[in-house]
Amino acid sequence: MMARQAGLTSGPQGGPATALPQPPPRQTRPAETAPRRGQVLTTKVGLQMPNGMAYDEWERAGRQLADILDSSCWWLGDWMRYGKDHYTDRYQRGIRAVGLSYQTLRNYAWVSRRFDLGRRRPTLSFQHHAELASMPVEEQNLWLDRAEQGQWTTKQLRSAIRAGRQGGRQPLAPADPRRVLEVPGSRFQRWHKAAEQLGVDFEQWVTTTLDSAAASALEDLDAPAEAPAAALPAEARAEAAAEVRPVELRPAEVRPVEPRPVAISA
């Protein structure tokens, strides 16, 4: 049904066997069916594009695929929340069974929990909401309105938030002492590349990742061990951690060490 709503038609995969007393013989369908003009067929492993597809049709199909991808973040976040709320003692096993990343799902679920269904803006992406998830509800609504009215990209929203903080339009907490962490230039570049790959601000990525790792480690100290830590993969060791709420922190200044200093850019 979802594929039909998005304008995409599922490819021929065969239907389930019926329970009729005398089922008619199944007709063998070709493994691939040539798409009709303007029709994109989806399969589990790819797309079948029609010959002679017009550019506007191709672009429209891409937009529909992007919408499905963005919606899947909400779907998985809501799925994770439901499992945690209803199957407290089993939901982690279910995550392992379906082969999904626990850390990714936990991030999706945290954003999903911060925005009730009625407050989510269909015209804005999941990442727009993720940028605002750590804010109070009133500020979230304010920035959602601005982003929606201005048709901002995620990058434009992030820049506007940063400019608002620098301009003093938001109350600032007392300044925390700053610390300097020296890291090799190669490691800094690797971290920066990871943040760019995820489409998030570098400083936000560093602090969120470190906060999540610290919370998992500290929770693991208090949680009863069900298996030796050395025998579990990293994701399984993190499963005992409670849901982490990223907090608004002033990130420590990161400077790469000599001989190749690298300047930090947002």
Summary of the structure (lengths in Angstrom):
residues: 266
radius of gyration: 23.4
end to end distance: 41.2
largest distance: 79.2
contacts: 608
relative contact order: 0.08
helix: 52%
strand: 6%
